[in-house]
Amino acid sequence: MIFFYKSFILISLVGMLSSNTSFTIQKEKIHKIEYRQHSGGKGGGFTYIEINKDSIFFLQGATRKKTDTLIKKTPLILWQQLSEVSIKEFETIESRERTAPADGTDTTISINTNIKGYSFVNGKYINSDKISAFVKVVENEINNIRTNIYQSKQLQ
């Protein structure tokens, strides 16, 4: 009788393994990164950048000024740098108090993955070198775009 059960289990396992059923575990990957910065006060301004694998959308302006917009292809090296960070790092970040209503600046970073979304305002990530490096890459891209916009305005 025991032999019968062992044979049945073995045949069942072989059948499961040889069937077309897929047992893949999906790895969490970044799909979209959003970085928003909003300044309070009378001349309050904003910066918004959305980065995905294919494109970058950038928008900046102020309450009383013209808005600058730029759309461009995402450089492969930039996407690789941003994708290197471990998604688990984002789970440890805590939001802090908003300061824009009191003439301060709020920075909101949102990460959307194929599984879940993460978002924090004025994030407390000082103890995470990986997140600090991630934010620095995004901020460097913002500075590069601002430089390009400024230079193109000088040529006009």
Beta strands, then each sheet from edge to edge (+ up, - down):
strand 1: 30-39
strand 2: 45-52
strand 3: 55-62
strand 4: 68-73
strand 5: 105-113
strand 6: 117-121
sheet 1: 4+ 3- 2+ 1- 5+ 6-
end
